[in-house]
Amino acid sequence: MTTTTTSMDHFRRSFQRTGTFIFQHSISLVIISICWFVGSLPLVTSGPATLGAYSAIHSIRNGDRIETRMIRRTLRRHGLNATLLGFVPIIVGIITAIYFHQYIVTNSTFYIVFAIGGVYLFAFLLLISLTTFVRLSDGCTFVEAVKDSYGWVIHNPLLSMMIMLTSGVLLLIGIISIVGLVVIIPAILFSFHLEVVQTNVSQIAQNGDP
């Protein structure tokens, strides 16, 4: 079986399992989404809020309910790291937006080249950051989580790309519906990402070899 076929099968199974998970725990996921949205309104807390959301979903997967003690323990251990990590894609995103604005104003090829490069860098860093949150919610140390996440993204380019495309479609749906962006879309995105990564956790530990 080719690597591409394996990745596609893994993606399809993860998508199906996520659908079942959402159906079984929809009320809890709505609560997680709303809490994440409120917690992320100040950008400085977006990292811990996201880590808390992943930790909450992880606790549901392990025990069919939100385990607040597990969430508090994870945030106490990694709250500062999550805050700093959350700033990385935000800073890159702001710089990229500035380059796009300068391109619109000046029509300079220089700015559009850097803007396009910034989009790719933003997507890459965002996926590594979110995957790091997945690993932190599973009890890894920060260094282990970053190392595993980088290895997983690098060695699973097809899965990484499909996660980003799926997330983009769901975000578009959420933006169009407005309410969905607050009520359920965040938890769906986090649940799907966690499902894809966690079911491949042994491969992450081996530098993401599919």
SULWOHU-V242138 format. One record per run of one state. SS is the DSSP state (hx for helix, st for strand, lp for the rest). FROM is the first residue (numbers start at 0). LEN is the number of residues. Records with the same first field share a line. If there is no record, write none. Layout:
SS=FROM-LEN / FROM-LEN
This chain:
lp=0-2 / 24-1 / 40-2 / 63-4 / 106-2 / 137-4 / 155-1 / 177-1 / 183-1 / 198-2 / 205-5
hx=2-22 / 25-15 / 42-21 / 67-39 / 108-29 / 141-14 / 156-21 / 178-5 / 184-14 / 200-5
